Amino acid sequence: MKPDIFACIMDFFSSNQPVLLDEAMLSSNDSINADDDETTVMIKELLDTRIRPTVMEDGGDIRFVAFEDGIVKLALQGSCSGCPSSSVTLKSGIENMMQFYIPEV
């Protein structure tokens, strides 16, 4: 086994993330629901149209978790979840774009 692959596997096991996801973890909150407020709808649309396609180009995904008290909670998945530059992606890319298009964030 190549050292890079072995290191990736070891990083995953040391992260204490579950190997298999249960059904509750797989359910998505990304679709627009009738009971979503206007800000939440705008956040989900921005994620779907501008942010998610860019993140997916690098082998990752981003999932909407919640919007509470002006704070958007997201989950990075795929190659983004263990990426050392994911915090930079969140801060400089996603956060700035959210604040630019949606002033309530």
VOSEZA-836323 format. One record per residue: residue number from 1; residue in one letter; x, y, z of N, C-alpha, C in turn. Coordinates in steps of 0.02 Angstrom, whole numbers, m for minus. Example, Ala and Ser with C-alpha at 12.3 -4.5 7.8 and 13.67 -1.06 7.14 Angstrom:
+-----+--------+--------+--------+--------+--------+--------+--------+--------+--------+--------+
| num | residu |   n_px |   n_py |   n_pz |  ca_px |  ca_py |  ca_pz |   c_px |   c_py |   c_pz |
+-----+--------+--------+--------+--------+--------+--------+--------+--------+--------+--------+
|   1 |      A |    660 |   m284 |    390 |    615 |   m225 |    390 |    660 |   m165 |    390 |
|   2 |      S |    642 |   m112 |    354 |    684 |    m53 |    357 |    645 |      2 |    394 |
+-----+--------+--------+--------+--------+--------+--------+--------+--------+--------+--------+
This chain:
+-----+--------+--------+--------+--------+--------+--------+--------+--------+--------+--------+
| num | residu |   n_px |   n_py |   n_pz |  ca_px |  ca_py |  ca_pz |   c_px |   c_py |   c_pz |
+-----+--------+--------+--------+--------+--------+--------+--------+--------+--------+--------+
|   1 |      M |     43 |    m59 |      0 |      0 |      0 |      0 |     45 |     62 |      0 |
|   2 |      K |     27 |    110 |    m41 |     67 |    171 |    m46 |     62 |    212 |     19 |
|   3 |      P |    115 |    247 |     37 |    115 |    284 |    100 |     60 |    337 |    105 |
|   4 |      D |     45 |    370 |     50 |     m8 |    422 |     52 |    m76 |    391 |     67 |
|   5 |      I |    m90 |    334 |     37 |   m154 |    301 |     49 |   m157 |    276 |    121 |
|   6 |      F |   m103 |    247 |    145 |   m100 |    223 |    213 |   m110 |    280 |    262 |
|   7 |      A |    m79 |    337 |    249 |    m85 |    396 |    293 |   m157 |    421 |    294 |
|   8 |      C |   m190 |    421 |    236 |   m259 |    442 |    232 |   m304 |    397 |    274 |
|   9 |      I |   m294 |    332 |    268 |   m334 |    284 |    306 |   m321 |    293 |    381 |
|  10 |      M |   m260 |    302 |    401 |   m243 |    311 |    471 |   m272 |    376 |    499 |
|  11 |      D |   m271 |    429 |    458 |   m301 |    493 |    479 |   m375 |    485 |    492 |
|  12 |      F |   m408 |    446 |    448 |   m480 |    435 |    457 |   m494 |    398 |    522 |
|  13 |      F |   m458 |    345 |    535 |   m471 |    306 |    596 |   m453 |    346 |    658 |
|  14 |      S |   m403 |    389 |    655 |   m385 |    428 |    714 |   m434 |    486 |    725 |
|  15 |      S |   m476 |    502 |    675 |   m525 |    556 |    683 |   m586 |    534 |    724 |
|  16 |      N |   m592 |    470 |    738 |   m649 |    442 |    776 |   m716 |    453 |    742 |
|  17 |      Q |   m717 |    461 |    677 |   m780 |    466 |    641 |   m807 |    396 |    629 |
|  18 |      P |   m873 |    389 |    627 |   m900 |    322 |    616 |   m884 |    297 |    545 |
|  19 |      V |   m871 |    232 |    540 |   m856 |    202 |    476 |   m919 |    197 |    433 |
|  20 |      L |   m974 |    180 |    464 |  m1038 |    177 |    430 |  m1084 |    230 |    459 |
|  21 |      L |  m1121 |    263 |    416 |  m1167 |    314 |    438 |  m1236 |    285 |    448 |
|  22 |      D |  m1269 |    305 |    503 |  m1337 |    281 |    512 |  m1385 |    324 |    470 |
|  23 |      E |  m1447 |    304 |    467 |  m1495 |    336 |    423 |  m1508 |    409 |    442 |
|  24 |      A |  m1505 |    425 |    506 |  m1515 |    495 |    528 |  m1460 |    541 |    503 |
|  25 |      M |  m1399 |    515 |    498 |  m1343 |    555 |    474 |  m1348 |    566 |    398 |
|  26 |      L |  m1381 |    520 |    363 |  m1386 |    526 |    291 |  m1442 |    573 |    269 |
|  27 |      S |  m1489 |    587 |    314 |  m1545 |    630 |    295 |  m1518 |    700 |    283 |
|  28 |      S |  m1544 |    732 |    232 |  m1519 |    797 |    212 |  m1568 |    851 |    229 |
|  29 |      N |  m1543 |    908 |    249 |  m1583 |    966 |    265 |  m1575 |   1018 |    211 |
|  30 |      D |  m1547 |    999 |    153 |  m1529 |   1045 |    100 |  m1588 |   1067 |     57 |
|  31 |      S |  m1639 |   1027 |     53 |  m1695 |   1046 |     10 |  m1736 |   1101 |     43 |
|  32 |      I |  m1765 |   1143 |      2 |  m1805 |   1199 |     27 |  m1873 |   1173 |     49 |
|  33 |      N |  m1890 |   1188 |    111 |  m1953 |   1165 |    140 |  m2002 |   1224 |    144 |
|  34 |      A |  m2065 |   1208 |    149 |  m2117 |   1260 |    152 |  m2112 |   1301 |    217 |
|  35 |      D |  m2086 |   1270 |    270 |  m2082 |   1307 |    333 |  m2016 |   1345 |    343 |
|  36 |      D |  m1971 |   1345 |    293 |  m1909 |   1384 |    296 |  m1924 |   1458 |    290 |
|  37 |      D |  m1889 |   1498 |    330 |  m1898 |   1570 |    323 |  m1859 |   1596 |    262 |
|  38 |      E |  m1868 |   1659 |    245 |  m1839 |   1687 |    184 |  m1763 |   1683 |    184 |
|  39 |      T |  m1732 |   1696 |    241 |  m1659 |   1694 |    246 |  m1633 |   1624 |    235 |
|  40 |      T |  m1665 |   1575 |    265 |  m1644 |   1505 |    257 |  m1650 |   1483 |    184 |
|  41 |      V |  m1704 |   1504 |    151 |  m1713 |   1488 |     80 |  m1656 |   1518 |     39 |
|  42 |      M |  m1638 |   1580 |     53 |  m1584 |   1613 |     16 |  m1517 |   1578 |     29 |
|  43 |      I |  m1505 |   1556 |     90 |  m1444 |   1519 |    107 |  m1440 |   1454 |     67 |
|  44 |      K |  m1495 |   1417 |     67 |  m1495 |   1353 |     31 |  m1487 |   1362 |    m44 |
|  45 |      E |  m1517 |   1415 |    m72 |  m1509 |   1428 |   m143 |  m1437 |   1447 |   m160 |
|  46 |      L |  m1406 |   1488 |   m117 |  m1337 |   1508 |   m128 |  m1291 |   1447 |   m124 |
|  47 |      L |  m1304 |   1403 |    m76 |  m1264 |   1342 |    m71 |  m1271 |   1300 |   m134 |
|  48 |      D |  m1332 |   1292 |   m158 |  m1344 |   1249 |   m216 |  m1316 |   1278 |   m280 |
|  49 |      T |  m1320 |   1343 |   m289 |  m1302 |   1373 |   m353 |  m1230 |   1394 |   m358 |
|  50 |      R |  m1199 |   1417 |   m304 |  m1132 |   1445 |   m309 |  m1079 |   1408 |   m269 |
|  51 |      I |  m1096 |   1387 |   m209 |  m1045 |   1359 |   m164 |  m1034 |   1285 |   m175 |
|  52 |      R |  m1088 |   1245 |   m175 |  m1081 |   1173 |   m181 |  m1046 |   1152 |   m245 |
|  53 |      P |  m1062 |   1180 |   m303 |  m1026 |   1159 |   m364 |   m950 |   1170 |   m360 |
|  54 |      T |   m929 |   1224 |   m329 |   m858 |   1238 |   m321 |   m825 |   1188 |   m274 |
|  55 |      V |   m858 |   1174 |   m218 |   m830 |   1126 |   m170 |   m828 |   1056 |   m200 |
|  56 |      M |   m878 |   1038 |   m241 |   m880 |    972 |   m272 |   m825 |    962 |   m324 |
|  57 |      E |   m801 |   1017 |   m353 |   m746 |   1012 |   m401 |   m683 |    984 |   m369 |
|  58 |      D |   m676 |    995 |   m304 |   m617 |    970 |   m267 |   m631 |    905 |   m231 |
|  59 |      G |   m688 |    873 |   m247 |   m703 |    807 |   m218 |   m739 |    809 |   m151 |
|  60 |      G |   m765 |    867 |   m132 |   m800 |    872 |    m69 |   m873 |    888 |    m79 |
|  61 |      D |   m906 |    900 |    m25 |   m976 |    922 |    m26 |   m988 |    963 |     36 |
|  62 |      I |  m1040 |   1003 |     34 |  m1057 |   1045 |     90 |  m1132 |   1037 |    102 |
|  63 |      R |  m1151 |   1030 |    165 |  m1220 |   1017 |    183 |  m1244 |   1070 |    232 |
|  64 |      F |  m1304 |   1095 |    221 |  m1335 |   1143 |    266 |  m1359 |   1106 |    328 |
|  65 |      V |  m1343 |   1132 |    387 |  m1365 |   1102 |    449 |  m1419 |   1145 |    482 |
|  66 |      A |  m1404 |   1209 |    492 |  m1452 |   1253 |    525 |  m1433 |   1326 |    516 |
|  67 |      F |  m1481 |   1370 |    528 |  m1469 |   1442 |    531 |  m1502 |   1467 |    594 |
|  68 |      E |  m1461 |   1489 |    642 |  m1487 |   1510 |    707 |  m1451 |   1574 |    729 |
|  69 |      D |  m1489 |   1625 |    747 |  m1461 |   1687 |    774 |  m1408 |   1718 |    729 |
|  70 |      G |  m1418 |   1716 |    664 |  m1371 |   1746 |    617 |  m1311 |   1704 |    601 |
|  71 |      I |  m1310 |   1642 |    626 |  m1253 |   1597 |    615 |  m1275 |   1538 |    571 |
|  72 |      V |  m1240 |   1528 |    516 |  m1254 |   1472 |    472 |  m1210 |   1414 |    493 |
|  73 |      K |  m1241 |   1357 |    504 |  m1204 |   1296 |    523 |  m1203 |   1250 |    463 |
|  74 |      L |  m1143 |   1230 |    442 |  m1133 |   1188 |    384 |  m1091 |   1128 |    403 |
|  75 |      A |  m1096 |   1076 |    362 |  m1054 |   1017 |    371 |  m1016 |   1005 |    306 |
|  76 |      L |   m950 |   1000 |    312 |   m908 |    983 |    255 |   m902 |    908 |    252 |
|  77 |      Q |   m909 |    881 |    191 |   m907 |    809 |    183 |   m858 |    790 |    128 |
|  78 |      G |   m845 |    726 |    121 |   m800 |    702 |     69 |   m728 |    721 |     85 |
|  79 |      S |   m691 |    740 |     35 |   m621 |    757 |     45 |   m613 |    820 |     86 |
|  80 |      C |   m666 |    860 |     92 |   m663 |    922 |    131 |   m661 |    909 |    206 |
|  81 |      S |   m690 |    854 |    229 |   m697 |    843 |    301 |   m630 |    835 |    335 |
|  82 |      G |   m580 |    808 |    302 |   m515 |    799 |    334 |   m462 |    845 |    305 |
|  83 |      C |   m481 |    890 |    262 |   m433 |    933 |    228 |   m407 |    987 |    275 |
|  84 |      P |   m341 |    997 |    278 |   m314 |   1048 |    322 |   m334 |   1119 |    302 |
|  85 |      S |   m350 |   1130 |    239 |   m368 |   1198 |    218 |   m443 |   1210 |    220 |
|  86 |      S |   m482 |   1164 |    250 |   m554 |   1173 |    252 |   m574 |   1234 |    293 |
|  87 |      S |   m537 |   1250 |    346 |   m554 |   1309 |    385 |   m542 |   1373 |    345 |
|  88 |      V |   m491 |   1373 |    302 |   m478 |   1430 |    258 |   m534 |   1436 |    207 |
|  89 |      T |   m556 |   1380 |    181 |   m611 |   1379 |    133 |   m674 |   1408 |    165 |
|  90 |      L |   m688 |   1387 |    226 |   m747 |   1412 |    261 |   m741 |   1487 |    274 |
|  91 |      K |   m685 |   1508 |    300 |   m678 |   1578 |    320 |   m674 |   1625 |    260 |
|  92 |      S |   m628 |   1613 |    215 |   m618 |   1662 |    161 |   m666 |   1654 |    104 |
|  93 |      G |   m688 |   1594 |     90 |   m732 |   1583 |     33 |   m805 |   1585 |     51 |
|  94 |      I |   m827 |   1537 |     88 |   m898 |   1527 |    101 |   m926 |   1582 |    146 |
|  95 |      E |   m892 |   1599 |    200 |   m918 |   1650 |    246 |   m923 |   1718 |    211 |
|  96 |      N |   m871 |   1736 |    173 |   m873 |   1800 |    138 |   m929 |   1803 |     86 |
|  97 |      M |   m939 |   1748 |     50 |   m992 |   1747 |      0 |  m1060 |   1751 |     32 |
|  98 |      M |  m1070 |   1714 |     87 |  m1134 |   1717 |    123 |  m1148 |   1788 |    147 |
|  99 |      Q |  m1099 |   1820 |    176 |  m1109 |   1888 |    203 |  m1120 |   1939 |    147 |
| 100 |      F |  m1091 |   1927 |     89 |  m1100 |   1973 |     33 |  m1171 |   1970 |      6 |
| 101 |      Y |  m1195 |   1908 |     m6 |  m1261 |   1900 |    m36 |  m1319 |   1902 |     14 |
| 102 |      I |  m1305 |   1884 |     77 |  m1359 |   1881 |    127 |  m1336 |   1921 |    189 |
| 103 |      P |  m1357 |   1983 |    195 |  m1334 |   2026 |    249 |  m1353 |   2001 |    319 |
| 104 |      E |  m1405 |   1959 |    325 |  m1426 |   1934 |    390 |  m1377 |   1884 |    421 |
| 105 |      V |  m1331 |   1860 |    380 |  m1283 |   1810 |    404 |  m1226 |   1845 |    440 |
+-----+--------+--------+--------+--------+--------+--------+--------+--------+--------+--------+
